[in-house]
Amino acid sequence: MHRLSLLIVLGGLCLQALPGQTKSNVTLPQDKGPDKIDVSAYPAPMQANYKLFSAKCSKCHTIARPINTMMKEDEWSRYVKRMMHKPNSGISDNQGKEIFEFLIYDQTNRKDKNPKAFFPALSDEEIDKLKKGQ
């Protein structure tokens, strides 16, 4: 019986790592907000980083989630590093740096100017509560 349980757990982990199977299983308040940013006034490198951010970060959760979340620089750094280590994220070190640079630029130039329009980051405990409630 122990061997069967191990096979079931390992099978579940393999399924989670399959392409198309990585979407978040929880909806956060941020997910219900706008899912794109008009970056036409951003510098060209930030526009390119936004395209990378949109492509990579939408693989596992709504792009609205980071677009509508306020974080400090160290929180964004931790968040990007955490996402880089998710199965099938496909985010290289250099891409992670570019995504981080975009998030900091956007935080400083858009979110910090109107903080009440955005959501504070949720703790892991708050996210776990949302998962249990859905």
C-alpha positions as CSV (number, residue, x, y, z in Angstrom):
1,M,0.0,0.0,0.0
2,H,2.9,2.4,0.8
3,R,4.3,1.9,-2.7
4,L,0.9,2.6,-4.3
5,S,0.6,5.9,-2.3
6,L,4.1,6.9,-3.5
7,L,3.2,6.3,-7.1
8,I,0.0,8.3,-6.8
9,V,1.9,11.3,-5.3
10,L,4.6,11.1,-7.9
11,G,2.0,10.8,-10.6
12,G,0.3,14.0,-9.3
13,L,3.6,15.8,-9.3
14,C,4.3,14.8,-12.9
15,L,0.9,16.0,-14.0
16,Q,1.5,19.4,-12.3
17,A,4.6,19.8,-14.4
18,L,3.0,19.2,-17.8
19,P,2.7,22.1,-20.1
20,G,-0.8,23.6,-19.9
21,Q,-1.2,22.2,-16.3
22,T,0.6,25.0,-14.5
23,K,-2.2,27.6,-14.1
24,S,-2.9,28.8,-10.6
25,N,-5.7,27.0,-8.9
26,V,-6.7,30.0,-6.8
27,T,-8.3,33.4,-7.8
28,L,-6.9,36.4,-6.0
29,P,-8.6,39.8,-5.9
30,Q,-5.9,41.1,-8.2
31,D,-6.8,38.5,-10.9
32,K,-10.1,40.4,-11.4
33,G,-8.5,43.7,-12.3
34,P,-7.1,45.0,-15.6
35,D,-5.0,42.4,-17.5
36,K,-2.9,44.8,-19.6
37,I,-1.0,48.0,-19.3
38,D,-0.6,50.7,-21.9
39,V,3.2,50.9,-22.0
40,S,3.5,53.1,-25.1
41,A,5.0,55.9,-23.0
42,Y,7.5,53.6,-21.3
43,P,11.1,53.6,-22.6
44,A,11.7,51.0,-25.4
45,P,13.6,48.6,-23.2
46,M,10.7,48.6,-20.7
47,Q,8.3,48.0,-23.5
48,A,10.3,44.9,-24.6
49,N,10.5,43.7,-21.0
50,Y,6.7,44.1,-20.7
51,K,6.3,41.7,-23.7
52,L,8.6,39.2,-22.0
53,F,6.8,39.7,-18.7
54,S,3.4,39.2,-20.3
55,A,4.5,36.0,-22.1
56,K,6.3,34.3,-19.3
57,C,4.2,35.3,-16.3
58,S,0.8,34.5,-17.9
59,K,1.9,30.8,-18.2
60,C,1.1,30.1,-14.5
61,H,-1.4,32.8,-13.4
62,T,-3.4,35.7,-14.8
63,I,-1.2,38.5,-15.9
64,A,-3.7,40.7,-14.0
65,R,-2.2,39.4,-10.8
66,P,1.2,41.2,-10.9
67,I,-0.3,44.1,-12.9
68,N,-2.6,44.9,-10.0
69,T,-0.3,44.1,-7.1
70,M,1.8,46.6,-5.1
71,M,5.1,45.4,-3.8
72,K,8.4,46.8,-2.6
73,E,11.6,46.1,-4.5
74,D,12.7,43.3,-2.2
75,E,9.3,41.7,-2.5
76,W,9.3,41.8,-6.3
77,S,12.8,40.3,-6.2
78,R,11.7,37.4,-4.0
79,Y,8.5,37.0,-6.1
80,V,10.4,36.8,-9.5
81,K,13.0,34.4,-8.1
82,R,10.2,32.2,-6.8
83,M,8.4,32.2,-10.1
84,M,11.7,31.4,-11.9
85,H,11.9,28.1,-10.0
86,K,8.3,27.0,-10.8
87,P,8.1,24.0,-13.1
88,N,7.9,25.0,-16.8
89,S,8.3,28.7,-16.1
90,G,11.0,28.8,-18.7
91,I,12.4,32.0,-17.1
92,S,16.2,32.2,-17.5
93,D,18.3,34.3,-15.1
94,N,18.6,37.0,-17.7
95,Q,14.8,37.0,-18.4
96,G,14.2,37.1,-14.7
97,K,16.3,40.2,-14.4
98,E,14.4,41.9,-17.3
99,I,11.1,41.0,-15.8
100,F,12.2,42.3,-12.4
101,E,13.4,45.5,-14.0
102,F,10.0,46.0,-15.7
103,L,8.1,45.3,-12.4
104,I,10.2,47.9,-10.6
105,Y,9.9,50.5,-13.3
106,D,6.1,49.9,-13.5
107,Q,5.8,50.0,-9.7
108,T,7.7,53.3,-9.5
109,N,6.1,55.0,-12.5
110,R,2.5,53.8,-12.4
111,K,1.5,52.1,-9.1
112,D,3.4,54.4,-6.6
113,K,1.6,57.4,-8.1
114,N,-1.9,56.0,-7.3
115,P,-1.4,53.3,-4.6
116,K,-5.1,53.1,-3.7
117,A,-5.9,51.7,-7.2
118,F,-3.9,48.6,-6.5
119,F,-3.9,45.6,-4.1
120,P,-1.2,45.0,-1.5
121,A,0.6,41.7,-2.0
122,L,-1.0,38.8,-0.1
123,S,1.0,36.6,2.3
124,D,1.3,32.9,1.6
125,E,-1.1,32.4,4.6
126,E,-3.7,34.7,3.0
127,I,-3.4,32.8,-0.3
128,D,-3.7,29.5,1.5
129,K,-7.0,30.7,3.1
130,L,-8.3,31.7,-0.3
131,K,-7.4,28.3,-1.7
132,K,-9.3,26.6,1.1
133,G,-12.3,28.8,0.6
134,Q,-12.6,28.0,-3.2
